[in-house]
Structure formats: C-alpha cells, structure tokens
Amino acid sequence: MQYQDTARFTPISFVRDKALALTLALVTIAFVTSLLVILGTTTDAILLIDLTLVAVLFLAFALEYRRRARFWKSIEEALESLDKTRYFDELVCEPTFLEGKIALDMARSIAEQATHEGNELRMQSHDRAQYTELWVHEVKTPLAAARLLLDKMHGEDASKLKLELERVEHLVEQALFTARSDTLVNDYVIREIVLGDAVGEAC
C-alpha cells in the first residue's frame, strides 16, 4: 500500500526534525569553545574537547535515530503487507521512545473503535437480512394461496394475472437471494456435476 505525499522517516527527515536541537547543541559547543579560549586553554585541549563534544553529539543523535527508525520501518513494512487492519498491532514492533508509544496507543485505540463500528454494522446488516428473510417467508403464504385460486381460473385475464404473479414471486426470490448473499452456503452445495446433464435437465 503506497501513500503519496506522506512523510517518511529517513536520516534527512530526522535531521530536519531535530534541526533546533542540533542548532542549540552546536551553539553550546561554540560557546564552550569561546569560554575555553577566554580562559587561556591550549589549542590542542580546545580541539580535543570540541571533538569529544561533537562525537558525543553525533553518537546521541545516531542512537536516537536508530531506535526510532526500527519502529517506523516496522510500521511501513506492516502497511505494505497488511490485508486486514486487525493484524496491524501484531506486525509493529513495540517502540522504546515516548512519541512512538503514544502513536501506537492511538493507532490501537483507532483500530479498536473501527472494529467496534464494523461489528455494529455487521449486526445491523444481519438483522436486516433476518427481517427480509422472515418477510419473504411470510409473503410466500398469500402468494401460494393466490396461485391455488388462480389455478381454478381460466381465460385471458387469468393468464395475465398468472404472469404478474410469477413476476411477484421472482422479485420475492430476488429479495431472499439478496438477504442471503453473505451466507450463500445455506442455499448452495458446491460439488462437481456433469454439465450436459444439468443443461438437459434445465431445458
């Protein structure tokens, strides 16, 4: 699953996000260097201290990037291979930093809410299907009675009425089929047949 114009976690985006902290750290190093110069510290000592501070700063940023990159990479991989949202939580590694924990908790809350709403929609759909199925079975009784009465009638009007009754029965069957569209296993048995025999029987 690809998202256009979506922010991604990369070394460049990480540095941009940490630009303020990085700037403050560099300003601090420059300030310390100025103090050391004022205090008359030797050039070699100042250089050693500056290199140490820069190395510590680089190591801190590298470690921070590494632990965040692992979490966001697992999210990207989860989104790439995700076919059902309920598996998202199992595919994402547990973050070790505050923002990641907050983001994952929010994602879990959203997923739970979506699951709850999905279950409610399924229940509503099931209730509607049951009502339609019950209505179809109820309406079949007067239709069957009407057909019995129609069998005793003759003439052109009887033929027209028979056609209209067949149309009503067909529409009722369509309503029943639609109501059971999610559970066709109740109405059909999947098995191999001889196509020629089936066509002959239908004809």
C-alpha positions in Angstrom: 0.0 0.0 0.0 1.6 3.3 -1.1 0.6 6.7 0.1 1.6 9.7 -2.0 3.0 12.9 -0.3 3.3 11.0 3.0 6.1 11.9 5.4 8.6 9.2 5.8 11.2 8.6 8.4 14.6 9.0 6.8 18.0 10.3 8.0 17.3 13.6 6.3 13.8 14.0 7.7 15.2 13.0 11.2 17.9 15.7 11.0 15.3 18.3 9.8 13.0 17.4 12.6 15.9 17.7 15.1 17.3 20.9 13.5 16.5 23.1 16.5 18.1 20.7 19.0 21.1 20.3 16.7 21.5 24.0 16.3 21.3 24.6 20.1 23.9 21.8 20.6 26.3 23.4 18.1 25.8 26.8 19.6 26.6 25.4 23.0 29.8 23.8 21.7 30.8 27.1 20.2 30.0 28.9 23.5 32.2 26.4 25.4 34.9 26.8 22.9 34.8 30.6 23.4 35.0 30.2 27.2 38.0 27.9 26.8 39.7 30.5 24.6 39.0 33.2 27.1 40.3 31.1 29.9 43.5 30.6 28.0 43.2 26.9 27.3 45.7 25.5 24.8 44.6 24.9 21.2 45.2 21.2 21.4 43.0 20.9 24.6 40.2 23.0 23.0 40.4 20.8 19.8 40.2 17.7 21.9 37.2 18.9 23.9 35.4 20.1 20.8 36.0 16.8 19.0 34.8 14.9 22.1 31.6 17.0 22.3 30.9 16.6 18.6 31.5 12.8 18.9 29.1 12.6 21.8 26.5 14.7 20.0 26.8 12.5 16.8 26.6 9.3 18.9 23.5 10.6 20.7 21.8 11.5 17.5 22.7 8.2 15.8 21.3 6.1 18.7 18.2 8.2 18.8 17.8 7.8 15.0 18.4 4.0 15.2 15.7 3.3 17.8 13.1 5.4 16.1 14.0 4.1 12.6 13.3 0.5 13.8 9.8 1.4 14.9 8.8 3.5 11.8 10.3 0.9 9.5 8.2 -1.8 11.1 5.1 0.4 10.5 6.0 0.9 6.8 6.5 -2.9 6.4 3.2 -3.6 8.2 1.4 -1.2 5.9 3.0 -2.8 2.8 1.9 -6.3 3.7 -1.3 -5.5 5.6 -4.5 -7.1 4.2 -6.6 -6.9 7.4 -6.4 -4.0 9.9 -6.8 -6.3 12.9 -3.3 -7.7 12.3 -1.6 -4.3 12.4 -0.8 -4.4 16.1 0.9 -7.8 15.7 3.2 -6.6 12.9 4.5 -3.5 14.5 7.4 -3.7 17.0 7.0 -2.1 20.4 8.6 1.4 20.4 11.1 2.5 23.1 10.5 6.2 22.8 7.6 8.3 24.1 6.3 9.6 20.7 6.2 6.1 19.3 4.4 4.7 22.3 1.8 7.5 22.1 1.4 6.9 18.3 1.0 3.2 18.7 -1.5 3.6 21.6 -3.6 6.0 19.4 -3.4 3.6 16.5 -4.6 0.8 18.7 -7.5 2.9 20.0 -8.5 3.8 16.4 -8.3 0.1 15.4 -10.5 -0.9 18.4 -13.0 1.7 17.5 -13.0 0.7 13.9 -13.5 -3.0 14.9 -16.4 -2.0 17.2 -18.1 0.0 14.5 -17.5 -2.8 12.0 -19.2 -5.3 14.4 -22.1 -2.9 14.8 -22.5 -2.6 11.0 -22.4 -6.4 10.7 -25.0 -6.8 13.3 -27.3 -4.3 11.6 -26.8 -6.0 8.3 -27.5 -9.4 9.9 -30.7 -8.0 11.5 -31.9 -6.5 8.2 -31.2 -9.8 6.4 -33.1 -11.8 9.0 -36.1 -9.4 8.7 -36.1 -9.6 4.9 -35.9 -13.4 5.1 -38.8 -13.5 7.5 -40.8 -11.1 5.4 -40.1 -13.3 2.3 -41.3 -16.4 4.0 -44.4 -14.6 5.3 -45.3 -13.2 1.9 -44.9 -16.6 0.3 -48.0 -17.8 2.1 -50.5 -15.4 0.4 -48.7 -15.9 -2.9 -49.2 -19.6 -2.6 -52.9 -19.1 -1.8 -53.2 -16.8 -4.8 -51.7 -19.4 -7.1 -54.1 -22.0 -5.8 -57.0 -19.7 -6.5 -55.6 -18.8 -9.9 -55.4 -22.5 -10.9 -59.2 -22.5 -10.8 -59.5 -19.5 -13.1 -59.4 -19.6 -16.9 -59.3 -17.1 -19.7 -57.1 -14.2 -20.8 -57.4 -12.3 -17.5 -56.2 -15.4 -15.7 -53.2 -15.8 -18.0 -52.3 -12.1 -17.4 -52.7 -12.5 -13.7 -50.6 -15.6 -13.7 -47.7 -13.7 -15.4 -48.0 -10.9 -12.9 -48.0 -13.4 -10.0 -44.9 -15.1 -11.5 -43.2 -11.7 -11.6 -44.0 -11.0 -8.0 -42.6 -14.5 -7.0 -39.5 -13.8 -9.0 -39.0 -10.4 -7.2 -39.6 -12.1 -3.8 -36.9 -14.7 -4.7 -34.5 -11.9 -5.6 -35.1 -10.2 -2.2 -34.4 -13.5 -0.5 -31.3 -14.1 -2.5 -30.0 -10.6 -1.7 -30.8 -11.1 2.0 -28.7 -14.3 2.0 -25.9 -13.0 -0.3 -23.5 -13.1 2.6 -24.4 -16.7 3.6 -25.0 -18.5 0.3 -23.7 -21.6 1.9 -27.1 -22.0 3.4 -28.7 -22.3 -0.1 -26.0 -23.9 -2.2 -23.9 -27.0 -2.1 -20.6 -26.8 -4.1 -19.9 -30.0 -6.0 -18.9 -31.3 -9.4 -21.6 -32.0 -11.9 -21.9 -33.2 -15.5 -22.6 -30.1 -17.4 -24.5 -31.9 -20.2 -26.9 -33.5 -17.7 -27.5 -30.1 -16.0 -28.2 -28.4 -19.3 -30.6 -31.2 -20.4 -32.5 -31.0 -17.1 -32.8 -27.2 -17.3 -34.1 -27.4 -20.9 
